[in-house]
C-alpha cells in the first residue's frame, strides 16, 4: 500500500490548466507543463490498495492501478512504467483522452473525491519517455506469418504492436496521409499533441511494424486480394460514418460534419495548410451534439476566432451528482465542464433543430430550434418554445452509425453484419471469413479509446492463436463485454 493514511491526509488535486486568454491563442495542450510531477506522488498515495480494486473492473484494459500507484508514490518510475505497459500499449493516449471510468469505480469515490488515476497514469508515462524507459521491443524470432491491419487508430495500432512483438510480420494500412486514425485527425492538438503519436510510431517501426499510408482497402486495393496476400487480416477501420441531421436547409453551405471540420484544423497544425478551408473565424458557430466530439469543435472554434459558440444537446442537462439509478461503481452521466467549455460559449440542453435558414447565396445564416421533453419514454416538442439563433458555421457532432461500407471493404470481403450494423465476430474476434478478424469500433460500434485498445489486444490473441495454434498474448475483454453501466 502506498500511504496507509494518504486518503485521509491528502485531498484530491489536479493538474493546472493554462489561463484561458493564453491557451486560446495557441494549439498547445491546455495543461501547464510539468505541473503534475510536484504533486503526483502524494496523489498516488491516496490509493487505498483496496481488497477488491473496483478500478480494475472500471477499466476495460484491467490496468494494474494500485500497483503503479504504489510505485509512483515511491517515485520508482521505471517500475511504474513496467506495470503500466503490462496492460496498456499507449498510456500516453488514454492518460490524455480517456474519460477515466476507472475513477468512477474507485472505492475512495464512494464518499470522497476519487484518486486522480488518469493524472497518475499520464505522469508515469511522460516520466518514462523522459527517462528513456520506453524502448522498442522487437521479437526474438519471426514466425514467418504475415498480418495486414486495416486502420491505424488505437485498436489497429494495439493489435499491430502485439502481433509484431509475437513475431509476426505486420503491415498497417491507413487511408489518410498519416498514421493515427481519429487520434491524428479527429482529436485536436490542444487535447493531445501529435508528437505523442509520432514517437509511438517510431517505436513500432523499430520493432518491425510496417506502415502503408494513403491506401484505402476496398478502393485502392481489393479486399479479397489483400486476404490472399496475407496469412491473416485485422479490420480496425473504426465506425466513421457520421450521424446526419436530415432537416430542411441541411444542404446549405457552412453545415458540416464534425469530421469534415476537425481534420482540416489538424492539417493546419501539421503544416499541410496555411488556413483551414472551413474556419470559424468571425462567425457565429453552432455545434450540434453535446459529447466529446462536440466539445472538440467548441475548443477549435475558440482558437479560430469565432464571434460566438453555442453547443446544442437534445438530452436534458445532466446532474452534478450521481443519480440513484447510476450507483457506484457504474459510470455516471454527469454534467462535465471540459477545458473547451471553460474557454467560453453557451450550452443549451433539451432542444432540437427544426431547420436551417440561408441567405440568397446558399450560405447558412441561422438555425431554428425548439425545446423538447421526454413524455412516456418519447421525445416531444414543446409548442411555443421555438427560437432562432445566428449560425454561419454549423458542425454536426452527433456520433457515428457504423463502419464505412461505401468503399467496398465489407462487400469485397463478404463480411456479415450484426443487428446493429457492425461487423459480426465470434469470441476470438474472428469474422465469418476465414482468417479475417475485426477489432475496435468496426465491430463494437462507437466507443471509447480504452475499449479500442483493449479490443486490439484481445483480437491480437485471436489472430496469434489462429496462426500458431496457441497464444500467450493477453485478452482483456470479450467481444460481448460492455461498460459497467445500468
Order of alpha helices (4+ residues) and beta strands (2+ residues): alpha-alpha-alpha-alpha-alpha-alpha-alpha-alpha-alpha-beta-alpha-beta-alpha-alpha-beta-alpha-beta-beta-beta-alpha-beta-alpha-beta-alpha-beta-beta-beta-beta-beta-beta-beta-alpha-beta-alpha-alpha
